[in-house]
Amino acid sequence: MKGEQEFWEIIKPIWDDERVQSMSKYIQHGKVTTLTHSLRVAKLCYQLDRFFHTHCDKQVLLQAALLHDFYLYDWHQKDDDHRWHGFHHAEVAVKNAKTHFGIDEKTASCIAAHMWPLTLRKWPRYKEAWILTLADKLISIKETILRK
C-alpha cells in the first residue's frame, strides 16, 4: 500500500498538530466533523491525482486539502462573524494555515479558491486547486445527502 503510506507521510506533520485535531470539535455537515470532512477531502484529492495522473504537487494538494476548512469555529452557532460563512471561511482558513503552518502562496491560493464558484473572485489558478474544489464538492454533497 505505497499510496496510503505516501499519503500519511505527507499529512502527518499537520495531522498530528493539536489545532488540527481540535477540528474534531466542530460539525461540518450533518454529524460529520470538520476534521473527518477534511481528511475525506484529502484522501479523495490524493485518489483523483493518482487516478487521472495529474502529477500534482502532492505536498501542496494534501496540505491545502487538510487545511481548507481550518477556520476553528462552529459555523452553526448564531454569530455575526459566521453569518456569511460560505463566502468567508476560506479566508479565515488561509490566515490560520499561514499563521500556524507557514504555508506557501500556492497552497494558500488553493485553500482560498476551494469555494469557487460561490466565491467568484477566488477562482482556482492551479490544478491542485481544481482537484481540491472538485473533491470538496463531491464529499460535501455525499455528507449532506447521506447525513453520514
CORWOQUI-V653190 format. One record per pair of residues at least 4 apart in sequence whose ideal C-beta (glycine too) atoms are under 6 Angstrom apart, sorted by the first residue. I is the first residue (numbers start at 1). GAP is how many residues later the second one is. Records with the same first field share a line. If there is no record, write none. Layout:
I: GAP ; GAP
This chain:
7: 39
8: 4
10: 48 ; 49 ; 52
11: 4 ; 51 ; 55
12: 4
14: 6 ; 52
19: 81
23: 11 ; 12
24: 9 ; 11
26: 8 ; 48
28: 4 ; 6 ; 9
29: 114 ; 115
30: 113 ; 117
32: 4 ; 5 ; 111
34: 35
38: 28 ; 31
40: 99
41: 24 ; 94 ; 95 ; 98
42: 20 ; 23 ; 24
44: 91 ; 95
45: 16 ; 20 ; 86 ; 87 ; 90
47: 4
48: 4 ; 83
49: 5 ; 7
54: 73
56: 5 ; 71 ; 72
58: 4
60: 46 ; 47 ; 68
61: 67
63: 44
64: 4 ; 43 ; 46 ; 47 ; 68
65: 67
67: 30
68: 43 ; 46
69: 24
70: 23 ; 26 ; 27
71: 18 ; 21 ; 22
75: 7 ; 10
84: 4
85: 4
86: 32
90: 21 ; 22 ; 24 ; 25
93: 18
94: 14 ; 17 ; 18
96: 4
97: 4 ; 6
98: 5
103: 4 ; 5
109: 16
110: 18 ; 19 ; 22
112: 10
113: 9 ; 10 ; 11 ; 16
114: 18 ; 19 ; 22
115: 4
116: 7 ; 8 ; 17
124: 5 ; 6 ; 9
136: 4
140: 4
141: 4
142: 4
